[in-house]
């Protein structure tokens, strides 16, 4: 960017080099702020004032720093961009100068325009007053004149000053630039190695070969290039600035196959069936967006998976949704189903189990309502347990109806019976999770047995435990149901907590599996205690039996 900036600054200023002092005075725009005549009309200028004075731009579709015709606000006109001073041979580069320069002759689709917008738009175009970073981004530099390819060549010294001007140390851009500048500028990621230390550098292809499609764009790496879609050649150049043992290098090499690098041994094949191939190469892959937040197309997923082994989670997740790209004849065989009849059987298995549970809960309701001892703690526990079980049963009876009809990319979710949306899916997941209250009330029932059977508590003594045995399970169930809201999603036959590896979040694991284990262990321990008490009592009584005496 700085080299092009210098050239275009010089070109745009040649248009005013021969203008005399009288002409400039009479013009609407004057070189001197106070309107006084210039004293050296033939001097060489390095400031692009032509478009600022009303001259038409040399570009067909001029680059706009702030986009959509917006201008640099007054509060940002003096944002110092001095790291460009030496490159453009002009002291005092700021947002206003850049805005004039871009509009003078740079096309909007030019890489220089895109890179410059990515680096400065956030800082030059917002109405907020510019405040220097309180904790500037530190870039370690031991080789100030070494150059770095960030779409354009920049020296380490320029990058160091730019980072200190634009970013706080906590800004993600800071860490990104540090990872690139470390080896090149004479420092590793921790800033501790010397410039002369021989650090193995990264190669995009794991076998150190060159990319075979250098001009191919890599759009899903735009977030690593400040919003600009790099080519394979640019990606290869940027990768060579990384240390071989860095995580950034490992991440970059996963993309190697997309640029023509050889596959890893036993690489993942997107369409595993012989003779199959993707039929919708430009369609976006929903599982990749859901898991990694990356908007990746089918052909990109197919290439990237070649750097993963067949037994990896990434391979499983990619193949699990390969039907979107035309594999498996477009059939979505979720949960191992190989035909539509298998899928229907899965859905009805969930519904039938839900119906049976629903009927059991209704029988308990009927028994409680018709009975006379409604204040009996045991009957109250059973009634509330069946209420929470009823919510889960009803959720599974409803089945896949709340599942969204479209995926994250707007395509058909291809789930049998799906006719809902995200809101309905979350609601179903909430009520299914609420059913965990039945497990907590099962713990209350186990405690009740211990108090009555082991310790011989009477009804008047149980009044002390009643609030705990009835209220605590309700609170626990509510906490789980509300806490799980961020993690509910479609699980094919309905909506509930997404399991691994579909959800890469251990919080979801804690909400779904941990409560089951805890309630199971607690109830088991209580029942063992009851069994041991009854067994001990029975053995003591056995010595007075006639059979024992005769024996």
C-alpha positions in Angstrom: 0.0 0.0 0.0 2.7 2.7 0.8 4.5 2.3 -2.5 1.2 2.7 -4.5 0.3 5.6 -2.2 3.5 7.4 -3.1 3.0 6.9 -6.9 -0.6 8.0 -6.9 0.1 11.0 -4.6 2.7 12.2 -7.2 0.4 11.5 -10.2 -2.5 13.3 -8.7 -0.4 16.4 -7.8 1.1 16.8 -11.3 -2.4 18.1 -12.4 -1.9 21.3 -10.2 1.9 21.8 -10.6 1.5 24.4 -13.4 -1.3 26.3 -11.9 -0.3 29.9 -11.1 -1.0 31.9 -8.0 -3.7 34.1 -9.6 -5.7 31.1 -10.9 -5.5 29.4 -7.5 -6.7 32.5 -5.8 -9.7 32.9 -8.0 -10.6 29.2 -7.7 -13.1 28.0 -5.0 -10.3 25.9 -3.4 -6.9 27.4 -2.6 -3.6 25.7 -1.8 -2.9 28.2 1.0 -5.5 28.0 3.7 -5.7 31.8 4.0 -6.1 32.2 0.3 -2.7 33.9 -0.2 -0.8 33.2 -3.5 1.8 30.5 -3.8 5.4 31.6 -4.2 6.8 28.6 -6.0 4.3 27.5 -8.7 6.7 25.2 -10.5 7.7 23.3 -7.3 7.1 19.5 -7.2 4.2 18.7 -4.8 3.4 15.5 -3.0 -0.2 16.2 -2.0 -3.2 15.1 -4.1 -5.3 18.3 -4.0 -6.9 17.9 -7.5 -10.0 16.1 -6.4 -10.3 18.3 -3.3 -10.4 21.3 -5.6 -13.2 19.8 -7.7 -11.2 18.1 -10.4 -12.8 14.8 -11.6 -11.3 11.6 -10.4 -9.1 9.6 -12.8 -10.9 6.4 -11.6 -14.0 5.0 -13.2 -15.4 3.9 -9.8 -13.3 5.9 -7.3 -12.3 4.3 -4.0 -14.2 5.9 -1.0 -12.4 5.6 2.3 -15.6 5.8 4.3 -17.9 4.2 1.6 -21.3 5.3 0.3 -20.1 8.9 -0.3 -19.5 9.5 3.4 -16.7 11.9 4.3 -14.1 11.8 7.1 -15.8 13.5 10.1 -14.1 16.6 11.6 -13.3 14.6 14.8 -11.1 12.2 12.8 -9.4 14.5 10.2 -6.3 14.8 12.3 -5.9 11.1 13.2 -2.1 10.7 12.8 -1.0 8.0 10.3 2.7 8.9 10.5 3.8 5.4 9.7 3.0 6.3 6.1 5.1 9.5 6.1 8.4 8.1 4.9 6.7 5.9 2.3 4.8 8.7 0.6 7.6 11.3 1.1 5.1 13.6 2.9 5.1 14.6 6.6 1.7 14.5 8.3 -0.4 11.8 6.6 -3.9 11.8 8.1 -7.4 10.6 7.4 -8.3 13.7 5.3 -5.3 13.2 3.1 -6.0 9.5 2.6 -9.6 10.3 1.7 -8.5 12.7 -1.0 -5.9 10.3 -2.3 -8.3 7.4 -2.6 -10.9 9.4 -4.5 -8.3 10.9 -6.9 -7.4 7.8 -8.9 -7.8 4.5 -7.1 -10.5 2.1 -8.2 -12.9 0.7 -5.5 -12.0 -2.9 -6.4 -8.3 -2.3 -6.2 -6.5 -4.3 -3.5 -4.9 -1.1 -2.2 -8.3 0.4 -1.7 -9.6 -2.7 0.1 -6.6 -3.1 2.3 -6.5 0.6 3.2 -10.2 0.6 4.1 -9.7 -2.5 6.2 -6.8 -0.8 8.1 -8.2 2.7 8.5 -12.0 2.8 7.9 -12.8 1.9 11.5 -10.6 4.7 12.8 -11.1 7.4 10.2 -14.9 7.2 9.5 -16.6 6.9 12.9 -18.0 10.0 14.5 -16.4 9.2 17.8 -13.5 11.4 18.7 -10.2 9.6 18.2 -8.4 8.7 21.4 -4.9 7.2 21.3 -4.7 3.6 22.7 -4.1 3.6 26.4 -2.2 0.4 26.1 -0.8 0.4 22.5 -0.3 -2.9 20.7 3.4 -3.9 21.2 5.2 -5.2 18.1 8.7 -6.5 18.8 11.1 -5.2 16.2 14.8 -6.1 15.9 15.0 -5.8 12.1 13.2 -2.5 11.4 13.8 -2.6 7.6 12.6 -6.2 7.1 9.5 -6.3 4.9 6.2 -8.1 5.6 3.6 -9.0 2.9 0.2 -8.0 4.2 -1.3 -7.7 0.7 1.4 -5.0 0.1 4.9 -4.7 1.4 5.4 -3.0 4.7 8.5 -2.6 6.8 8.5 -3.9 10.4 9.0 -0.4 11.6 5.9 0.8 9.7 3.8 -2.1 11.1 5.1 -1.4 14.6 4.0 2.3 14.5 0.7 1.4 12.8 -0.2 -1.1 15.5 0.7 1.4 18.3 -1.5 4.0 16.6 -4.6 1.9 15.8 -4.9 -0.9 18.3 -5.0 -1.6 22.0 -3.0 -4.6 23.1 -6.3 -6.5 23.8 -7.5 -6.0 20.2 -7.7 -9.3 18.2 -5.9 -7.5 15.3 -3.0 -6.9 17.6 -2.5 -10.7 18.3 -3.0 -11.4 14.6 -0.2 -9.0 13.5 2.1 -10.1 16.3 1.9 -13.7 15.0 2.9 -12.6 11.5 5.6 -10.1 12.5 7.4 -12.2 15.1 9.7 -14.3 13.0 10.2 -11.7 10.3 11.0 -8.8 12.5 13.5 -10.7 14.7 11.2 -11.8 17.5 9.3 -15.0 18.2 5.7 -14.9 19.5 7.0 -14.2 23.1 9.5 -11.6 21.9 12.5 -13.4 23.4 14.5 -14.7 20.5 17.3 -12.8 18.7 17.3 -11.7 15.1 20.0 -14.1 14.2 18.3 -17.2 15.6 17.4 -19.7 12.9 13.7 -20.3 13.3 12.1 -22.9 11.0 9.5 -21.1 8.9 6.1 -22.4 7.9 5.1 -23.6 4.5 1.5 -23.7 3.3 2.0 -27.2 1.9 3.1 -29.6 4.5 5.6 -31.2 2.1 7.1 -27.7 1.4 5.9 -27.8 -2.2 4.4 -24.7 -3.9 0.7 -24.1 -4.5 -0.5 -25.1 -7.9 -3.3 -22.5 -8.1 -1.6 -19.2 -7.1 -4.3 -16.9 -8.3 -7.2 -18.7 -6.7 -9.1 -16.7 -4.1 -9.4 -18.0 -0.5 -12.6 -16.2 0.7 -12.9 -18.0 4.1 -9.5 -16.5 5.1 -10.7 -12.9 4.7 -11.0 -12.5 8.5 -7.2 -13.2 8.8 -6.4 -10.6 6.1 -8.4 -7.6 7.6 -11.5 -8.4 5.5 -9.7 -8.9 2.2 -10.0 -12.2 0.3 -6.4 -13.3 -0.3 -5.2 -15.4 -3.2 -3.4 -18.7 -2.7 -0.1 -17.0 -3.5 -0.7 -14.2 -0.9 -1.7 -16.8 1.6 1.5 -18.8 0.9 3.6 -15.6 1.3 1.9 -14.7 4.6 2.3 -18.3 5.8 6.0 -18.2 5.2 6.2 -15.4 7.8 5.0 -17.8 10.5 7.1 -20.0 12.7 6.7 -23.7 11.8 5.7 -24.7 15.3 3.0 -22.0 15.7 -0.7 -22.7 15.9 -1.3 -20.2 13.1 1.0 -22.3 10.8 -1.0 -25.5 11.6 -4.3 -23.6 10.9 -2.9 -22.3 7.6 -1.7 -25.7 6.4 -5.2 -27.1 6.9 -6.2 -25.0 3.9 -3.3 -26.3 1.7 -5.4 -28.7 -0.4 -7.7 -25.9 -1.4 -4.7 -24.3 -3.1 -3.4 -27.6 -4.6 -1.2 -29.0 -1.8 -1.1 -32.8 -1.6 -3.5 -34.6 0.8 -2.5 -36.1 4.1 -2.2 -39.8 4.4 -5.7 -41.5 4.7 -7.2 -38.1 4.1 -10.9 -37.5 4.6 -13.0 -38.0 1.4 -16.0 -35.7 1.4 -18.2 -38.1 -0.7 -16.9 -41.5 0.5 -19.0 -43.7 -1.9 -17.2 -44.7 -5.0 -18.1 -42.6 -8.1 -19.9 -39.9 -6.1 -19.0 -36.2 -6.6 -20.4 -32.9 -5.3 -23.1 -31.4 -7.6 -23.5 -28.0 -5.9 -19.9 -26.7 -5.4 -20.9 -23.1 -4.5 -23.6 -24.1 -2.0 -22.7 -23.1 1.6 -22.1 -25.9 4.1 -24.3 -25.5 7.1 -22.4 -27.8 9.6 -19.2 -25.8 9.1 -21.0 -22.6 9.8 -22.7 -24.0 12.8 -19.5 -25.5 14.3 -16.8 -23.0 13.3 -18.8 -19.9 12.3 -17.1 -20.1 8.9 -19.2 -19.5 5.7 -17.6 -22.2 3.6 -18.8 -23.6 0.3 -19.0 -27.3 -0.7 -15.9 -27.3 -2.9 -14.0 -25.5 -0.1 -15.0 -28.1 2.5 -14.1 -30.9 0.1 -10.6 -29.5 -0.3 -10.0 -28.6 3.3 -11.1 -32.1 4.6 -8.2 -33.7 2.6 -6.0 -32.3 5.4 -7.9 -34.3 8.0 -7.8 -38.0 8.6 -10.8 -40.3 8.0 -11.2 -40.9 11.8 -11.3 -37.2 12.8 -14.3 -35.3 14.2 -14.0 -32.8 11.4 -14.3 -35.6 8.8 -17.4 -37.0 10.5 -19.1 -33.5 10.7 -18.2 -32.8 7.1 -19.5 -36.1 5.8 -22.6 -35.9 8.0 -23.9 -33.0 6.0 -22.4 -33.9 2.6 -25.9 -34.6 1.2 -26.2 -30.8 1.0 -23.5 -30.9 -1.7 -25.0 -33.8 -3.7 -23.3 -36.7 -2.0 -25.4 -39.8 -1.2 -27.9 -38.7 -3.9 -28.9 -35.8 -1.7 -30.4 -38.2 1.0 -29.9 -37.0 4.6 -29.5 -40.3 6.5 -29.3 -38.8 10.0 -28.8 -41.1 13.1 -27.6 -43.9 10.8 -30.8 -44.2 8.8 -30.4 -45.5 5.3 -33.9 -45.0 3.9 -36.9 -42.9 4.5 -38.7 -45.8 6.3 -35.7 -45.9 8.8 -36.2 -42.2 9.4 -39.9 -42.6 10.0 -39.2 -45.4 12.5 -36.8 -43.1 14.4 -39.4 -40.4 14.7 -42.2 -42.7 15.8 -39.9 -44.5 18.3 -39.5 -41.1 20.1 -43.2 -40.4 19.8 -44.3 -43.8 21.2 -42.0 -43.6 24.2 -43.3 -40.1 24.8 -46.9 -41.3 24.6 -46.3 -44.1 27.1 -44.6 -41.7 29.5 -47.5 -39.3 29.1 -50.0 -41.9 30.0 -48.1 -42.9 33.1 -48.0 -39.3 34.2 -51.8 -38.9 33.6 -52.5 -42.0 35.7 -50.5 -40.6 38.6 -52.4 -37.3 38.2 -55.7 -39.2 38.4 -54.7 -41.1 41.5 -53.6 -37.9 43.3 -56.8 -36.0 42.4 -59.1 -38.8 43.4 -57.3 -39.7 46.5 -58.1 -38.2 49.9 -54.6 -37.8 51.4 -53.5 -34.8 49.3 -51.3 -33.5 52.2 -49.3 -36.7 52.3 -45.7 -35.9 51.5 -45.2 -39.1 49.5 -48.2 -38.4 47.3 -47.1 -34.8 46.8 -43.7 -35.9 45.6 -45.1 -38.4 43.2 -47.6 -35.8 41.8 -44.8 -33.1 41.2 -42.5 -35.8 39.7 -45.2 -36.8 37.2 -45.8 -33.1 36.3 -42.2 -32.6 35.3 -42.1 -35.9 33.5 -45.3 -34.8 31.6 -43.4 -31.8 30.1 -40.7 -34.0 28.7 -43.2 -36.5 27.4 -45.2 -33.9 25.7 -42.1 -32.5 24.0 -41.2 -35.9 22.5 -44.8 -36.5 21.4 -44.7 -33.2 19.5 -41.6 -34.6 17.8 -39.9 -32.8 15.0 -42.6 -30.2 14.4 -40.7 -27.4 16.1 -37.5 -28.1 14.1 -36.7 -25.2 11.8 -37.6 -25.8 8.2 -34.4 -24.1 7.0 -30.8 -24.3 8.1 -28.4 -21.4 8.9 -27.8 -20.7 5.2 -31.5 -20.6 4.3 -31.7 -24.1 2.7 -34.2 -26.8 3.4 -33.2 -28.6 6.7 -34.4 -31.8 5.2 -35.7 -33.2 8.5 -38.9 -35.2 8.3 -41.8 -33.4 9.9 -39.9 -30.1 10.4 -42.3 -27.1 10.3 -41.0 -24.8 13.0 -38.4 -22.1 13.6 -35.6 -21.2 16.0 -38.1 -19.8 18.6 -40.2 -22.9 18.7 -37.2 -25.2 18.7 -35.8 -23.3 21.8 -39.2 -23.6 23.5 -39.3 -27.4 22.9 -35.8 -27.7 24.2 -36.7 -25.7 27.3 -39.7 -27.9 28.2 -37.8 -31.1 27.5 -35.0 -29.9 29.8 -37.6 -28.9 32.4 -38.4 -32.6 32.6 -35.1 -33.1 34.5 -37.2 -32.1 37.5 -38.6 -35.6 37.6 -35.0 -36.8 38.3 -34.6 -34.3 41.1 -38.0 -35.4 42.6 -36.8 -39.0 42.4 -33.9 -37.8 44.7 -36.6 -36.3 47.0 -38.4 -39.6 47.0 -35.2 -41.5 47.9 -34.6 -39.1 50.8 -38.2 -39.7 51.9 -37.5 -43.4 52.0 -34.4 -43.0 54.1 -36.2 -40.7 56.6 -39.2 -43.0 56.9 -37.6 -46.5 56.6 -34.2 -46.0 58.1 -34.9 -43.3 60.7 -38.6 -44.0 61.3 -39.8 -40.4 60.9 -43.6 -39.8 61.3 -45.7 -37.4 59.3 -45.4 -34.6 61.8 -41.6 -34.9 61.6 -41.6 -34.9 57.8 -43.1 -31.4 57.9 -39.6 -30.1 58.6 -38.3 -31.7 55.4 -41.3 -30.9 53.2 -40.1 -27.4 51.9 -36.7 -28.8 50.9 -38.1 -32.0 49.3 -40.7 -30.0 47.3 -39.0 -26.7 46.5 -35.4 -27.5 45.9 -36.1 -29.9 42.9 -38.3 -27.2 41.3 -35.5 -24.6 41.6 -32.8 -27.0 40.2 -35.1 -27.8 37.2 -35.7 -24.2 36.5 -32.0 -23.3 36.7 -31.2 -26.1 34.2 -34.0 -25.2 31.8 -33.2 -21.5 31.7 -29.4 -21.9 31.7 -29.6 -24.3 28.8 -31.3 -21.8 26.5 -28.1 -20.9 24.5 -27.5 -24.5 23.8 -30.8 -25.8 22.5 -31.0 -26.9 18.9 -32.3 -29.5 16.4 -31.4 -33.1 17.1 -33.4 -34.5 14.1 -36.4 -36.0 16.0 -36.9 -32.9 18.0 -35.1 -30.1 19.8 -33.0 -30.3 22.9 -29.4 -30.1 23.9 -27.0 -30.5 21.0 -24.6 -33.4 21.8 -20.9 -33.6 20.9 -19.4 -33.4 18.3 -22.2 -31.3 16.9 -21.8 -28.8 19.8 -18.2 -28.1 20.6 -19.1 -26.7 24.1 -18.6 -28.6 27.4 -21.3 -26.5 29.0 -23.9 -28.4 26.9 -22.4 -31.6 28.2 -22.7 -30.3 31.7 -26.4 -29.4 31.2 -27.4 -32.7 29.7 -25.2 -35.6 31.0 -24.0 -34.3 34.4 -27.5 -34.0 36.0 -28.4 -37.5 35.0 -25.2 -38.9 36.5 -25.6 -37.0 39.7 -29.3 -37.9 40.3 -28.6 -41.5 39.5 -25.7 -41.8 41.9 -27.6 -40.0 44.7 -30.7 -42.1 44.3 -28.6 -45.3 44.2 -26.8 -44.4 47.4 -30.1 -43.7 49.2 -31.6 -47.0 48.0 -28.6 -48.9 49.1 -28.9 -47.3 52.5 -32.6 -48.3 52.7 -31.8 -51.9 51.6 -29.1 -52.2 54.2 -31.4 -51.0 56.9 -34.2 -53.4 55.9 -31.7 -56.2 55.6 -30.3 -55.6 59.1 -33.8 -55.4 60.6 -34.9 -58.6 58.9 -31.8 -60.5 60.2 -32.5 -59.3 63.7 -36.1 -60.4 63.5 -35.2 -63.7 61.9 -33.7 -65.1 65.0 -37.1 -65.1 66.7 -38.8 -67.0 63.8 -39.9 -70.6 64.3 -38.0 -71.7 61.3 -34.8 -70.3 62.7 -35.4 -71.9 66.1 -36.0 -75.3 64.5 -33.0 -75.1 62.3 
